[in-house]
């Protein structure tokens, strides 16, 4: 947990987005049909937005 606190929010966001894109690109095509893959991409984008809000507001909450 201390590693996450020491990590700048922008770096954490970049790492999160990189993993989501990598999973969508490498894993989904082999197991899901195109419609399900598009649905996952839409949901992943929503999760990315929520994650960004959480990371950006957490320092304000802790203060």
VMD Tcl script that builds the backbone (N, CA, C; Angstrom):
set m [mol new atoms 189]
animate dup $m
set s [atomselect $m all]
$s set {name element resname resid chain x y z} {
  {N N UNK 1 A 0.826 -1.204 0.000}
  {CA C UNK 1 A 0.000 0.000 0.000}
  {C C UNK 1 A 0.860 1.254 0.000}
  {N N UNK 2 A 1.990 1.221 0.700}
  {CA C UNK 2 A 2.865 2.378 0.737}
  {C C UNK 2 A 3.408 2.715 -0.640}
  {N N UNK 3 A 3.604 1.690 -1.470}
  {CA C UNK 3 A 4.076 1.949 -2.832}
  {C C UNK 3 A 3.054 2.765 -3.609}
  {N N UNK 4 A 1.771 2.478 -3.418}
  {CA C UNK 4 A 0.736 3.239 -4.111}
  {C C UNK 4 A 0.712 4.686 -3.642}
  {N N UNK 5 A 0.890 4.898 -2.351}
  {CA C UNK 5 A 0.886 6.267 -1.826}
  {C C UNK 5 A 2.071 7.068 -2.351}
  {N N UNK 6 A 3.216 6.402 -2.531}
  {CA C UNK 6 A 4.416 7.092 -2.996}
  {C C UNK 6 A 4.379 7.343 -4.501}
  {N N UNK 7 A 3.544 6.614 -5.197}
  {CA C UNK 7 A 3.474 6.721 -6.660}
  {C C UNK 7 A 2.648 7.953 -7.051}
  {N N UNK 8 A 3.179 8.799 -7.931}
  {CA C UNK 8 A 2.393 9.951 -8.388}
  {C C UNK 8 A 1.102 9.489 -9.065}
  {N N UNK 9 A 0.042 10.229 -8.882}
  {CA C UNK 9 A -1.257 9.844 -9.438}
  {C C UNK 9 A -1.190 9.645 -10.952}
  {N N UNK 10 A -0.475 10.506 -11.654}
  {CA C UNK 10 A -0.427 10.379 -13.111}
  {C C UNK 10 A 0.250 9.079 -13.527}
  {N N UNK 11 A 1.278 8.665 -12.805}
  {CA C UNK 11 A 1.955 7.408 -13.131}
  {C C UNK 11 A 1.036 6.229 -12.845}
  {N N UNK 12 A 0.311 6.291 -11.740}
  {CA C UNK 12 A -0.626 5.240 -11.390}
  {C C UNK 12 A -1.715 5.112 -12.452}
  {N N UNK 13 A -2.234 6.241 -12.906}
  {CA C UNK 13 A -3.242 6.231 -13.961}
  {C C UNK 13 A -2.697 5.647 -15.254}
  {N N UNK 14 A -1.478 6.018 -15.608}
  {CA C UNK 14 A -0.862 5.485 -16.823}
  {C C UNK 14 A -0.704 3.978 -16.742}
  {N N UNK 15 A -0.261 3.478 -15.602}
  {CA C UNK 15 A -0.089 2.028 -15.421}
  {C C UNK 15 A -1.427 1.312 -15.517}
  {N N UNK 16 A -2.448 1.854 -14.874}
  {CA C UNK 16 A -3.784 1.257 -14.909}
  {C C UNK 16 A -4.298 1.196 -16.349}
  {N N UNK 17 A -4.201 2.305 -17.059}
  {CA C UNK 17 A -4.677 2.350 -18.439}
  {C C UNK 17 A -3.901 1.382 -19.323}
  {N N UNK 18 A -2.605 1.273 -19.105}
  {CA C UNK 18 A -1.771 0.360 -19.887}
  {C C UNK 18 A -2.227 -1.085 -19.701}
  {N N UNK 19 A -2.520 -1.466 -18.476}
  {CA C UNK 19 A -2.961 -2.839 -18.211}
  {C C UNK 19 A -4.331 -3.117 -18.822}
  {N N UNK 20 A -5.237 -2.159 -18.736}
  {CA C UNK 20 A -6.571 -2.345 -19.313}
  {C C UNK 20 A -6.464 -2.487 -20.832}
  {N N UNK 21 A -5.684 -1.623 -21.474}
  {CA C UNK 21 A -5.521 -1.712 -22.933}
  {C C UNK 21 A -4.863 -3.024 -23.338}
  {N N UNK 22 A -3.861 -3.438 -22.592}
  {CA C UNK 22 A -3.156 -4.679 -22.893}
  {C C UNK 22 A -4.097 -5.874 -22.786}
  {N N UNK 23 A -4.897 -5.908 -21.743}
  {CA C UNK 23 A -5.848 -7.005 -21.573}
  {C C UNK 23 A -6.860 -7.012 -22.718}
  {N N UNK 24 A -7.390 -5.848 -23.026}
  {CA C UNK 24 A -8.389 -5.769 -24.094}
  {C C UNK 24 A -7.806 -6.190 -25.439}
  {N N UNK 25 A -6.572 -5.826 -25.684}
  {CA C UNK 25 A -5.932 -6.129 -26.971}
  {C C UNK 25 A -5.494 -7.590 -27.061}
  {N N UNK 26 A -4.940 -8.138 -25.979}
  {CA C UNK 26 A -4.323 -9.461 -26.044}
  {C C UNK 26 A -5.226 -10.614 -25.625}
  {N N UNK 27 A -6.120 -10.383 -24.699}
  {CA C UNK 27 A -6.898 -11.489 -24.144}
  {C C UNK 27 A -8.322 -11.585 -24.694}
  {N N UNK 28 A -8.969 -10.458 -24.857}
  {CA C UNK 28 A -10.380 -10.507 -25.216}
  {C C UNK 28 A -10.681 -11.107 -26.591}
  {N N UNK 29 A -9.924 -10.796 -27.624}
  {CA C UNK 29 A -10.309 -11.324 -28.941}
  {C C UNK 29 A -10.389 -12.850 -28.983}
  {N N UNK 30 A -9.590 -13.530 -28.185}
  {CA C UNK 30 A -9.589 -14.991 -28.226}
  {C C UNK 30 A -10.756 -15.607 -27.460}
  {N N UNK 31 A -11.373 -14.881 -26.540}
  {CA C UNK 31 A -12.415 -15.481 -25.712}
  {C C UNK 31 A -13.791 -14.856 -25.895}
  {N N UNK 32 A -13.876 -13.718 -26.512}
  {CA C UNK 32 A -15.154 -13.031 -26.627}
  {C C UNK 32 A -15.494 -12.706 -28.074}
  {N N UNK 33 A -16.775 -12.623 -28.338}
  {CA C UNK 33 A -17.214 -12.155 -29.644}
  {C C UNK 33 A -17.072 -10.647 -29.739}
  {N N UNK 34 A -17.252 -10.116 -30.923}
  {CA C UNK 34 A -17.041 -8.681 -31.145}
  {C C UNK 34 A -17.966 -7.816 -30.301}
  {N N UNK 35 A -19.249 -8.180 -30.189}
  {CA C UNK 35 A -20.183 -7.369 -29.404}
  {C C UNK 35 A -19.794 -7.331 -27.936}
  {N N UNK 36 A -19.414 -8.480 -27.394}
  {CA C UNK 36 A -19.011 -8.533 -25.996}
  {C C UNK 36 A -17.717 -7.758 -25.791}
  {N N UNK 37 A -16.828 -7.838 -26.764}
  {CA C UNK 37 A -15.566 -7.096 -26.681}
  {C C UNK 37 A -15.831 -5.595 -26.659}
  {N N UNK 38 A -16.767 -5.130 -27.480}
  {CA C UNK 38 A -17.124 -3.707 -27.484}
  {C C UNK 38 A -17.746 -3.295 -26.156}
  {N N UNK 39 A -18.570 -4.171 -25.589}
  {CA C UNK 39 A -19.179 -3.884 -24.287}
  {C C UNK 39 A -18.100 -3.785 -23.212}
  {N N UNK 40 A -17.125 -4.688 -23.241}
  {CA C UNK 40 A -16.036 -4.624 -22.277}
  {C C UNK 40 A -15.269 -3.314 -22.428}
  {N N UNK 41 A -14.994 -2.929 -23.668}
  {CA C UNK 41 A -14.245 -1.690 -23.901}
  {C C UNK 41 A -15.001 -0.488 -23.334}
  {N N UNK 42 A -16.312 -0.476 -23.504}
  {CA C UNK 42 A -17.131 0.620 -22.968}
  {C C UNK 42 A -17.075 0.627 -21.439}
  {N N UNK 43 A -17.210 -0.543 -20.841}
  {CA C UNK 43 A -17.168 -0.628 -19.381}
  {C C UNK 43 A -15.777 -0.301 -18.847}
  {N N UNK 44 A -14.747 -0.735 -19.562}
  {CA C UNK 44 A -13.377 -0.429 -19.135}
  {C C UNK 44 A -13.141 1.079 -19.154}
  {N N UNK 45 A -13.685 1.758 -20.146}
  {CA C UNK 45 A -13.541 3.214 -20.213}
  {C C UNK 45 A -14.234 3.875 -19.018}
  {N N UNK 46 A -15.407 3.382 -18.655}
  {CA C UNK 46 A -16.109 3.909 -17.483}
  {C C UNK 46 A -15.289 3.674 -16.218}
  {N N UNK 47 A -14.720 2.470 -16.087}
  {CA C UNK 47 A -13.884 2.183 -14.917}
  {C C UNK 47 A -12.651 3.077 -14.885}
  {N N UNK 48 A -12.071 3.333 -16.050}
  {CA C UNK 48 A -10.916 4.239 -16.113}
  {C C UNK 48 A -11.290 5.620 -15.594}
  {N N UNK 49 A -12.451 6.120 -16.000}
  {CA C UNK 49 A -12.888 7.442 -15.556}
  {C C UNK 49 A -13.108 7.465 -14.045}
  {N N UNK 50 A -13.752 6.418 -13.518}
  {CA C UNK 50 A -13.961 6.348 -12.074}
  {C C UNK 50 A -12.639 6.265 -11.325}
  {N N UNK 51 A -11.715 5.478 -11.847}
  {CA C UNK 51 A -10.407 5.334 -11.222}
  {C C UNK 51 A -9.687 6.680 -11.184}
  {N N UNK 52 A -9.760 7.434 -12.279}
  {CA C UNK 52 A -9.107 8.745 -12.319}
  {C C UNK 52 A -9.704 9.684 -11.284}
  {N N UNK 53 A -11.022 9.664 -11.132}
  {CA C UNK 53 A -11.671 10.515 -10.137}
  {C C UNK 53 A -11.210 10.128 -8.737}
  {N N UNK 54 A -11.157 8.828 -8.465}
  {CA C UNK 54 A -10.722 8.373 -7.139}
  {C C UNK 54 A -9.290 8.790 -6.849}
  {N N UNK 55 A -8.404 8.608 -7.802}
  {CA C UNK 55 A -6.995 8.945 -7.584}
  {C C UNK 55 A -6.824 10.446 -7.403}
  {N N UNK 56 A -7.552 11.225 -8.167}
  {CA C UNK 56 A -7.406 12.684 -8.086}
  {C C UNK 56 A -8.025 13.260 -6.827}
  {N N UNK 57 A -9.068 12.620 -6.289}
  {CA C UNK 57 A -9.729 13.174 -5.107}
  {C C UNK 57 A -9.158 12.623 -3.806}
  {N N UNK 58 A -8.477 11.515 -3.839}
  {CA C UNK 58 A -7.959 10.910 -2.611}
  {C C UNK 58 A -7.045 11.859 -1.822}
  {N N UNK 59 A -6.092 12.545 -2.449}
  {CA C UNK 59 A -5.263 13.472 -1.656}
  {C C UNK 59 A -6.087 14.555 -0.956}
  {N N UNK 60 A -7.167 15.002 -1.575}
  {CA C UNK 60 A -8.016 16.016 -0.971}
  {C C UNK 60 A -8.759 15.453 0.229}
  {N N UNK 61 A -9.164 14.188 0.143}
  {CA C UNK 61 A -9.868 13.550 1.248}
  {C C UNK 61 A -8.919 13.361 2.426}
  {N N UNK 62 A -7.675 12.956 2.152}
  {CA C UNK 62 A -6.700 12.708 3.201}
  {C C UNK 62 A -6.255 13.984 3.911}
  {N N UNK 63 A -6.355 15.116 3.231}
  {CA C UNK 63 A -5.855 16.377 3.801}
  {C C UNK 63 A -6.701 16.846 4.959}
}
mol reanalyze $m
mol bondsrecalc $m
mol representation Tube
mol addrep $m
